[in-house]
């Protein structure tokens, strides 16, 4: 590392991967070792010795003016397991700085006298070091993908702690979900539990439930006894008033159904009429809410006390769970990082049941659902090192934006991808979008998102001038006047495509016409081979021609 790189680190200040240590004291051996261990047990980083907390260089004490390799050897000799660091002395006009580059540890590291620390941010966001406690080690391994807590056998738990009714629930959900693994349906309970990793055989051959086994099919008393950290809360809040406050310790598939049903019954819709077709714009996007709930259930830290919370506020939904993002994942790269579940076995079970995408890219579902329904993208910025929290806007939808997406979809003759939804959202809400704006939203480089904007401009969905992309006034006009631009026959066909069928009375309402006129239009579409009559008398209706 050279002077330019050191100056950059000094300008940026301390962070989770950068620490400054004054050596005027001088710095004691214990303090030096604890600082190195602290960085190694987090994400690794750089320790600058001879620098005050405010970034002012005061230089190394003469005690530490040795050869760099001597300092590196000292650190390796006084850490367990031995930590190999790279040390460079950089001479600045203000004094010499020791730059210690610390690798990320793949197993917990302690000083030779047994002190184990880890880098963290306090409640004010200031970085520092704190003890790494023994009870945190399962979580430490899980965050780094080194161990799967949910795959461990639960000591003392028996086969009878699993509820046969939960196996039936599992089978039903496999049948109901399109992505469910139907190969599981014909297995016995024991074979099904073995196939999903819900149990393992001990040295005597007896079936013992794993943590995942109890979480998926455990009886409530067993969950309370063996997994006291497992708890889920559903709350409805109006300002400071708590209207609903329910806590459950049920198995996860039961919890999933309870939460999705609790949200569904409160899911009002705004109606939008486009070309005679009534489009419901839900307050809560069902797929997005379901994905957020599944993420909380699958990725929470089951070694850490605290409940998962699903909260319905007046203008947003908040879903939070104990346990921060796994290492290498955060709000800055959620859309592009490779899937890295904290609990791989539990994640695989949810995939095989059909509750989550097998690609592991479900977070995009949350983004698409929010934007498609005219609401702000989800917000993960309230997440911390010990919890993940997502806020989803549930206030009044921007119906003008929804109309725009419908009109843009017609031009493209397909549904809009996430990047296209983002581009339209920015151009509509900000008046303009650019390569840099879209790249930041999609967490990609400008070069990677350029094609999205170029395609929208080529199709006339966006106008471009001097690198600024805007929604053309003609697109706004068509979106607002969509009801007037189609013939009654086109409205009828659009309605049938949306709802699967239409009756004569519905045509009268849709086209504001008499019964005779409705009959004439339906007959015309039947003769043209566009519709067919199904049933007679009161049950008569029209469907798309086969």
C-alpha positions as CSV (number, residue, x, y, z in Angstrom):
1,X,0.0,0.0,0.0
2,X,1.4,3.4,-0.9
3,X,0.9,7.0,0.2
4,X,-2.0,7.7,-2.2
5,X,-4.0,4.8,-0.9
6,X,-3.3,5.7,2.7
7,X,-4.4,9.3,2.1
8,X,-7.7,8.0,0.6
9,X,-8.4,5.8,3.6
10,X,-7.6,8.8,5.9
11,X,-10.1,10.9,4.0
12,X,-12.8,8.3,4.1
13,X,-12.5,7.8,7.8
14,X,-13.1,4.8,10.0
15,X,-15.6,2.1,8.9
16,X,-16.3,-1.6,9.5
17,X,-13.3,-2.5,7.4
18,X,-11.0,0.4,8.4
19,X,-9.7,1.3,11.9
20,X,-7.3,4.0,13.1
21,X,-5.1,3.5,16.2
22,X,-3.0,6.1,17.9
23,X,0.5,5.0,18.9
24,X,1.5,8.0,21.0
25,X,0.9,6.0,24.2
26,X,2.4,3.8,22.9
27,X,-0.2,1.3,21.7
28,X,0.0,-1.8,23.9
29,X,0.5,-5.3,22.5
30,X,-2.9,-6.3,23.8
31,X,-4.7,-3.4,22.1
32,X,-2.9,-4.1,18.8
33,X,-3.8,-7.8,18.8
34,X,-7.5,-7.1,19.8
35,X,-7.8,-4.6,17.0
36,X,-6.4,-7.1,14.4
37,X,-8.6,-9.9,15.7
38,X,-11.6,-7.6,15.7
39,X,-11.2,-6.9,11.9
40,X,-10.5,-10.5,11.1
41,X,-13.7,-11.8,12.8
42,X,-15.8,-9.3,10.8
43,X,-15.0,-8.8,7.2
44,X,-11.3,-8.2,7.3
45,X,-9.9,-4.8,6.5
46,X,-7.0,-2.4,7.2
47,X,-5.6,-1.2,10.5
48,X,-3.6,2.1,10.4
49,X,-1.3,2.4,13.4
50,X,-0.1,5.9,14.1
51,X,-3.3,7.7,13.3
52,X,-5.8,9.4,15.7
53,X,-9.5,8.6,15.6
54,X,-10.2,11.8,13.6
55,X,-7.7,10.8,10.9
56,X,-4.8,13.0,12.0
57,X,-1.4,11.3,11.5
58,X,0.8,11.4,14.6
59,X,3.1,8.6,13.6
60,X,4.5,5.3,15.0
61,X,6.0,5.2,18.4
62,X,9.7,4.3,18.4
63,X,8.8,1.0,20.1
64,X,7.1,-0.1,16.8
65,X,9.8,1.1,14.5
66,X,10.9,-2.4,13.5
67,X,10.9,-4.3,10.3
68,X,7.3,-4.8,8.9
69,X,7.8,-8.6,8.8
70,X,8.7,-8.6,12.5
71,X,5.3,-7.0,13.3
72,X,3.6,-9.5,11.0
73,X,5.4,-12.4,12.7
74,X,4.4,-11.1,16.2
75,X,0.7,-11.0,15.2
76,X,0.8,-14.5,13.8
77,X,2.5,-15.8,17.0
78,X,0.0,-14.2,19.3
79,X,-3.3,-15.1,17.6
80,X,-5.2,-18.4,17.6
81,X,-5.3,-19.8,15.0
82,X,-2.3,-17.9,13.7
83,X,-3.4,-14.9,11.6
84,X,-1.3,-14.1,8.5
85,X,-1.4,-10.3,7.9
86,X,0.5,-8.1,5.5
87,X,2.4,-5.1,7.1
88,X,3.7,-2.0,5.3
89,X,5.3,1.1,6.7
90,X,4.3,4.2,4.8
91,X,6.4,7.3,5.4
92,X,4.3,10.5,5.4
93,X,5.5,14.1,6.1
94,X,3.6,14.0,9.4
95,X,5.1,10.7,10.5
96,X,5.3,6.9,9.7
97,X,2.1,4.9,9.5
98,X,2.0,1.1,9.9
99,X,-0.6,-0.3,7.5
100,X,-1.8,-3.8,8.6
101,X,-3.9,-5.5,6.0
102,X,-6.0,-8.1,7.8
103,X,-7.7,-11.0,6.0
104,X,-11.2,-12.1,6.7
105,X,-11.2,-15.2,9.0
106,X,-12.9,-18.4,7.9
107,X,-13.0,-19.6,11.6
108,X,-13.2,-17.4,14.7
109,X,-9.8,-15.9,15.7
110,X,-8.7,-15.0,19.3
111,X,-5.7,-13.5,20.9
112,X,-3.3,-16.0,22.5
113,X,-4.8,-15.0,25.9
114,X,-8.3,-15.9,24.8
115,X,-9.8,-12.6,23.8
116,X,-12.2,-12.7,20.9
117,X,-13.6,-9.5,19.5
118,X,-15.5,-8.4,16.4
119,X,-16.1,-5.2,14.5
120,X,-19.6,-3.7,14.7
121,X,-21.5,-0.4,14.6
122,X,-23.1,0.9,17.7
123,X,-26.6,2.4,18.0
124,X,-25.3,5.8,16.6
125,X,-23.7,4.1,13.6
126,X,-20.1,4.5,15.0
127,X,-17.8,1.6,14.2
128,X,-16.0,-0.1,17.1
129,X,-15.0,-3.5,18.6
130,X,-17.0,-5.6,21.0
131,X,-16.6,-9.1,22.5
132,X,-17.6,-12.0,20.3
133,X,-19.6,-14.2,22.7
134,X,-19.7,-18.1,22.6
135,X,-23.5,-18.1,22.0
136,X,-23.0,-16.0,18.9
137,X,-20.7,-18.6,17.2
138,X,-23.5,-20.6,15.5
139,X,-24.8,-17.4,14.0
140,X,-21.2,-16.4,13.0
141,X,-20.7,-19.6,11.1
142,X,-24.2,-19.4,9.5
143,X,-23.7,-15.8,8.3
144,X,-20.6,-17.0,6.4
145,X,-22.3,-20.0,4.9
146,X,-19.9,-22.3,6.9
147,X,-22.6,-24.2,8.9
148,X,-26.3,-24.7,8.7
149,X,-27.9,-24.4,12.1
150,X,-31.3,-25.7,10.7
151,X,-29.6,-29.0,9.6
152,X,-28.5,-29.9,13.1
153,X,-30.2,-32.6,15.1
154,X,-32.1,-31.2,18.1
155,X,-30.8,-32.9,21.2
156,X,-33.5,-34.7,23.1
157,X,-36.2,-34.3,20.4
158,X,-38.0,-37.4,19.2
159,X,-40.0,-38.5,16.1
160,X,-43.2,-38.0,18.1
161,X,-42.4,-34.3,18.5
162,X,-43.4,-34.0,14.8
163,X,-47.1,-33.5,14.0
164,X,-48.7,-35.8,11.4
165,X,-51.2,-32.9,10.5
166,X,-48.2,-30.8,9.4
167,X,-47.1,-33.5,7.0
168,X,-50.6,-33.3,5.5
169,X,-50.4,-29.5,5.3
170,X,-47.0,-29.9,3.5
171,X,-48.5,-32.3,0.9
172,X,-51.5,-30.0,0.3
173,X,-49.2,-27.0,-0.2
174,X,-47.0,-29.0,-2.7
175,X,-50.2,-29.7,-4.7
176,X,-51.4,-26.2,-4.6
177,X,-48.2,-24.4,-5.5
178,X,-47.1,-24.6,-9.2
179,X,-43.5,-25.0,-8.3
180,X,-44.0,-27.8,-5.7
181,X,-42.0,-31.0,-6.0
182,X,-44.8,-33.5,-6.7
183,X,-42.3,-36.4,-6.2
184,X,-42.9,-35.8,-2.5
185,X,-46.6,-36.5,-2.6
186,X,-46.5,-40.3,-2.5
187,X,-43.9,-40.7,0.2
188,X,-44.8,-41.9,3.7
189,X,-44.3,-39.4,6.6
190,X,-40.9,-41.0,7.5
191,X,-39.7,-41.1,3.9
192,X,-40.9,-37.5,3.3
193,X,-39.1,-36.3,6.5
194,X,-35.9,-38.0,5.3
195,X,-36.2,-36.6,1.8
196,X,-36.5,-33.1,3.1
197,X,-33.9,-33.4,5.9
198,X,-36.5,-33.0,8.6
199,X,-34.9,-36.0,10.5
200,X,-31.6,-37.8,10.7
201,X,-30.9,-41.3,12.2
202,X,-28.7,-41.4,15.3
203,X,-26.2,-44.1,16.1
204,X,-29.0,-46.4,17.3
205,X,-30.9,-46.0,14.1
206,X,-33.7,-43.9,15.7
207,X,-35.1,-40.9,13.8
208,X,-34.2,-37.6,15.4
209,X,-35.7,-34.3,14.2
210,X,-33.5,-31.6,12.9
211,X,-34.0,-27.9,13.7
212,X,-35.7,-27.6,10.2
213,X,-37.8,-30.6,11.1
214,X,-39.2,-29.0,14.2
215,X,-39.7,-25.7,12.3
216,X,-41.6,-27.3,9.5
217,X,-43.6,-30.0,11.3
218,X,-43.0,-29.7,15.1
219,X,-45.7,-29.7,17.6
220,X,-46.2,-26.4,19.4
221,X,-45.0,-27.6,22.7
222,X,-41.8,-29.0,21.1
223,X,-41.1,-25.7,19.4
224,X,-41.5,-23.9,22.6
225,X,-39.3,-26.3,24.5
226,X,-36.5,-26.8,22.0
227,X,-36.5,-23.6,19.9
228,X,-37.5,-20.8,22.3
229,X,-36.2,-18.2,19.8
230,X,-38.9,-19.1,17.3
231,X,-41.8,-16.6,17.5
232,X,-43.8,-14.6,14.9
233,X,-45.9,-11.5,15.5
234,X,-48.7,-10.0,13.3
235,X,-49.7,-6.5,14.2
236,X,-52.0,-3.9,12.7
237,X,-51.2,-0.3,13.8
238,X,-53.1,2.9,13.2
239,X,-50.7,5.6,14.3
240,X,-49.8,4.8,17.9
241,X,-52.9,2.6,18.4
242,X,-52.4,-1.2,18.1
243,X,-55.5,-2.7,16.6
244,X,-54.2,-6.3,16.3
245,X,-51.3,-7.8,18.2
246,X,-51.0,-11.6,17.9
247,X,-48.0,-13.8,18.6
248,X,-47.6,-17.4,17.4
249,X,-45.1,-20.3,17.8
250,X,-46.6,-22.5,15.2
251,X,-44.7,-24.5,12.5
252,X,-43.6,-22.4,9.6
253,X,-46.0,-23.7,7.0
254,X,-48.9,-23.0,9.3
255,X,-47.4,-19.5,10.1
256,X,-47.1,-18.8,6.3
257,X,-50.8,-19.5,5.8
258,X,-51.8,-17.6,8.9
259,X,-49.9,-14.5,7.8
260,X,-50.9,-14.5,4.1
261,X,-54.5,-14.9,5.1
262,X,-54.3,-12.1,7.7
263,X,-53.0,-9.8,5.0
264,X,-55.4,-10.9,2.3
265,X,-58.5,-10.1,4.3
266,X,-57.3,-6.6,4.7
267,X,-56.2,-6.1,1.1
268,X,-58.5,-3.4,-0.3
269,X,-58.2,-2.5,-4.0
270,X,-58.3,0.7,-6.0
271,X,-60.1,0.2,-9.3
272,X,-58.9,1.4,-12.6
273,X,-60.9,1.3,-15.8
274,X,-58.8,0.8,-18.9
275,X,-60.5,0.1,-22.2
276,X,-63.6,-1.1,-20.4
277,X,-61.6,-3.6,-18.3
278,X,-61.6,-3.0,-14.5
279,X,-58.1,-3.4,-13.2
280,X,-57.7,-3.9,-9.5
281,X,-54.7,-2.2,-7.9
282,X,-54.2,-3.9,-4.5
283,X,-53.0,-2.1,-1.5
284,X,-50.6,-5.0,-0.8
285,X,-49.1,-6.9,-3.7
286,X,-49.8,-10.5,-2.8
287,X,-46.7,-12.0,-4.4
288,X,-44.5,-9.3,-2.9
289,X,-45.9,-9.6,0.6
290,X,-45.7,-13.4,0.4
291,X,-42.0,-13.2,-0.7
292,X,-41.1,-10.8,2.1
293,X,-42.8,-13.1,4.7
294,X,-41.0,-16.1,3.3
295,X,-37.7,-14.3,3.4
296,X,-38.2,-13.5,7.0
297,X,-39.2,-17.1,7.9
298,X,-36.4,-18.7,5.9
299,X,-33.5,-16.3,6.5
300,X,-33.9,-15.3,10.2
301,X,-31.3,-16.2,12.7
302,X,-32.9,-19.0,14.8
303,X,-30.1,-18.8,17.4
304,X,-31.0,-15.2,18.3
305,X,-33.9,-14.3,20.5
306,X,-36.6,-12.1,19.1
307,X,-39.8,-12.4,17.0
308,X,-40.4,-11.9,13.3
309,X,-42.7,-9.0,13.0
310,X,-45.2,-8.4,10.2
311,X,-46.8,-5.0,10.8
312,X,-49.5,-3.3,8.7
313,X,-49.3,0.5,9.2
314,X,-51.6,3.1,7.7
315,X,-49.2,3.8,4.8
316,X,-46.7,1.0,4.8
317,X,-46.0,-2.6,5.6
318,X,-42.9,-3.5,7.7
319,X,-41.5,-7.1,7.8
320,X,-38.5,-7.6,10.1
321,X,-36.6,-10.5,11.5
322,X,-33.8,-11.2,13.9
323,X,-30.4,-11.6,12.3
324,X,-28.8,-9.2,9.9
325,X,-28.0,-9.9,6.3
326,X,-25.5,-12.7,5.7
327,X,-21.9,-11.7,5.0
328,X,-21.5,-10.0,1.6
329,X,-25.2,-9.1,1.2
330,X,-26.8,-5.8,2.0
331,X,-29.3,-3.2,0.7
332,X,-26.7,-2.0,-1.8
333,X,-26.6,-5.3,-3.7
334,X,-29.8,-7.2,-3.0
335,X,-30.9,-7.2,-6.6
336,X,-27.6,-8.5,-8.1
337,X,-25.9,-10.7,-5.4
338,X,-25.9,-14.4,-5.7
339,X,-28.4,-16.1,-3.4
340,X,-26.8,-16.9,0.0
341,X,-29.3,-18.2,2.5
342,X,-28.4,-18.3,6.2
343,X,-30.4,-21.5,6.5
344,X,-29.7,-23.5,3.3
345,X,-31.8,-26.6,4.3
346,X,-34.8,-24.5,5.3
347,X,-34.5,-22.5,2.0
348,X,-34.4,-25.8,0.0
349,X,-37.6,-27.1,1.8
350,X,-39.5,-23.9,1.0
351,X,-38.4,-24.2,-2.6
352,X,-39.5,-27.8,-2.9
353,X,-42.9,-27.0,-1.3
354,X,-43.2,-24.3,-4.0
355,X,-43.3,-21.3,-1.7
356,X,-40.3,-19.5,-3.0
357,X,-38.6,-19.3,-6.4
358,X,-36.0,-22.0,-7.1
359,X,-33.8,-19.3,-8.6
360,X,-33.4,-17.6,-5.3
361,X,-34.2,-14.2,-6.9
362,X,-37.4,-13.6,-5.0
363,X,-36.4,-10.1,-3.9
364,X,-37.1,-8.9,-7.4
365,X,-40.7,-10.1,-6.9
366,X,-41.0,-7.5,-4.1
367,X,-39.6,-4.7,-6.2
368,X,-41.8,-5.6,-9.2
369,X,-45.0,-5.9,-7.1
370,X,-44.5,-2.4,-5.6
371,X,-43.7,-0.7,-8.9
372,X,-46.3,-2.5,-10.9
373,X,-49.0,-1.3,-8.5
374,X,-47.8,2.3,-8.6
375,X,-45.9,2.4,-5.3
376,X,-42.4,3.3,-4.2
377,X,-39.8,0.5,-4.3
378,X,-39.2,-1.4,-1.1
379,X,-36.9,0.2,1.5
380,X,-34.3,-1.9,3.3
381,X,-32.3,1.0,4.8
382,X,-33.6,0.4,8.4
383,X,-31.8,-3.0,8.5
384,X,-29.0,-3.3,10.9
385,X,-26.3,-5.9,11.8
386,X,-28.7,-7.7,14.0
387,X,-32.0,-7.5,12.0
388,X,-33.3,-7.2,8.5
389,X,-36.3,-4.9,7.9
390,X,-38.1,-4.1,4.7
391,X,-40.7,-1.3,4.3
392,X,-43.3,-1.6,1.5
393,X,-45.4,1.4,0.6
394,X,-49.1,0.7,1.0
395,X,-50.5,4.2,0.6
396,X,-52.7,5.4,-2.3
397,X,-51.3,4.1,-5.6
398,X,-50.1,6.4,-8.4
399,X,-52.8,5.4,-10.9
400,X,-51.4,7.6,-13.6
401,X,-48.2,5.6,-13.4
402,X,-50.2,2.3,-13.6
403,X,-51.9,3.6,-16.7
404,X,-48.5,4.4,-18.2
405,X,-47.2,0.9,-17.6
406,X,-50.3,-0.6,-19.3
407,X,-49.9,1.6,-22.3
408,X,-46.1,0.9,-22.4
409,X,-46.9,-2.9,-22.3
410,X,-49.2,-2.5,-25.3
411,X,-46.4,-0.9,-27.3
412,X,-43.9,-3.5,-26.3
413,X,-46.6,-6.3,-26.7
414,X,-45.5,-7.9,-23.4
415,X,-45.2,-7.3,-19.7
416,X,-42.6,-4.9,-18.4
417,X,-39.4,-6.2,-16.8
418,X,-38.1,-4.7,-13.6
419,X,-35.6,-2.4,-15.3
420,X,-38.3,-1.0,-17.5
421,X,-40.6,-0.5,-14.5
422,X,-37.8,1.4,-12.7
423,X,-37.1,3.5,-15.8
424,X,-40.7,4.5,-16.2
425,X,-41.1,5.2,-12.5
426,X,-38.1,7.5,-12.4
427,X,-39.1,9.3,-15.6
428,X,-42.7,9.7,-14.3
429,X,-41.9,10.8,-10.7
430,X,-38.7,12.7,-11.3
431,X,-39.5,14.0,-14.8
432,X,-36.5,12.4,-16.2
433,X,-34.2,9.4,-15.9
434,X,-30.6,8.8,-16.9
435,X,-28.2,5.9,-17.2
436,X,-26.7,6.8,-13.8
437,X,-30.1,7.0,-12.1
438,X,-31.3,3.7,-13.5
439,X,-27.9,2.0,-12.8
440,X,-28.1,3.1,-9.1
441,X,-31.7,1.8,-8.8
442,X,-30.8,-1.6,-10.4
443,X,-27.5,-1.8,-8.6
444,X,-25.6,-2.3,-11.9
445,X,-23.2,-0.3,-14.0
446,X,-24.4,2.3,-16.5
447,X,-23.1,0.0,-19.3
448,X,-25.2,-2.9,-18.1
449,X,-28.5,-0.9,-18.1
450,X,-27.9,1.1,-21.3
451,X,-29.8,-1.4,-23.4
452,X,-33.0,-1.0,-21.2
453,X,-33.2,2.7,-22.0
454,X,-32.2,2.3,-25.6
455,X,-35.0,-0.3,-26.2
456,X,-37.6,1.9,-24.5
457,X,-36.5,4.9,-26.6
458,X,-36.6,2.9,-29.8
459,X,-40.2,1.7,-29.1
460,X,-41.3,5.2,-28.4
461,X,-42.0,4.6,-24.7
462,X,-39.3,7.2,-23.8
463,X,-37.9,10.2,-25.6
464,X,-34.2,10.9,-25.3
465,X,-32.2,14.1,-25.7
466,X,-28.7,14.8,-24.5
467,X,-28.7,11.7,-22.3
468,X,-32.0,12.6,-20.6
469,X,-34.9,10.2,-21.0
470,X,-38.5,11.5,-20.6
471,X,-42.0,10.1,-21.1
472,X,-43.4,11.5,-24.3
473,X,-46.6,13.6,-24.0
474,X,-48.3,11.3,-26.5
475,X,-47.8,8.3,-24.2
476,X,-49.4,10.2,-21.3
477,X,-52.3,11.2,-23.6
478,X,-52.9,7.7,-24.8
479,X,-52.8,6.4,-21.3
480,X,-55.3,8.9,-20.1
481,X,-57.6,8.4,-23.1
482,X,-57.4,4.6,-23.2
483,X,-61.1,4.3,-22.5
484,X,-62.0,6.2,-25.6
485,X,-59.6,4.7,-28.1
486,X,-61.1,1.3,-28.4
487,X,-64.3,0.2,-30.1
488,X,-67.0,-1.4,-28.0
489,X,-66.1,-4.8,-29.5
490,X,-62.4,-4.3,-28.4
491,X,-63.6,-3.5,-24.9
492,X,-65.7,-6.6,-24.8
493,X,-62.8,-8.8,-25.9
494,X,-60.4,-7.2,-23.4
495,X,-62.9,-7.8,-20.6
496,X,-63.2,-11.5,-21.6
497,X,-59.4,-11.8,-21.6
498,X,-59.3,-10.3,-18.2
499,X,-62.2,-12.2,-16.6
500,X,-62.6,-15.3,-18.7
501,X,-66.3,-14.7,-19.6
502,X,-68.9,-12.0,-20.1
503,X,-72.7,-11.9,-20.0
504,X,-75.1,-9.7,-22.0
505,X,-75.9,-7.6,-18.9
506,X,-72.2,-7.0,-18.4
507,X,-71.9,-5.8,-22.0
508,X,-74.7,-3.3,-21.4
509,X,-72.8,-1.9,-18.4
510,X,-69.4,-2.0,-20.1
511,X,-70.5,-0.3,-23.3
512,X,-73.4,1.8,-21.9
513,X,-75.8,0.3,-24.4
514,X,-79.3,-1.3,-24.6
515,X,-80.0,-5.0,-24.4
516,X,-80.6,-5.1,-28.2
517,X,-77.3,-3.4,-28.9
518,X,-75.4,-5.7,-26.6
519,X,-77.0,-8.7,-28.3
520,X,-76.0,-7.3,-31.7
521,X,-72.3,-6.8,-30.7
522,X,-72.0,-10.2,-29.1
523,X,-73.6,-11.9,-32.2
524,X,-71.2,-10.0,-34.4
525,X,-68.2,-11.3,-32.4
526,X,-69.6,-14.8,-32.5
527,X,-70.0,-14.7,-36.3
528,X,-66.4,-13.4,-36.6
529,X,-65.2,-16.4,-34.6
530,X,-63.9,-14.2,-31.7
531,X,-66.4,-15.4,-29.1
532,X,-68.6,-18.5,-28.5
533,X,-71.8,-18.8,-26.6
534,X,-71.7,-21.1,-23.5
535,X,-74.9,-22.4,-21.8
536,X,-78.5,-21.3,-22.2
537,X,-81.0,-19.2,-20.3
538,X,-79.8,-17.7,-17.1
539,X,-76.5,-19.5,-17.3
540,X,-75.7,-18.2,-20.8
541,X,-72.4,-16.3,-21.1
542,X,-69.7,-15.7,-23.7
543,X,-66.1,-16.9,-23.7
544,X,-63.2,-16.6,-26.1
545,X,-63.5,-18.8,-29.1
546,X,-61.4,-22.0,-29.1
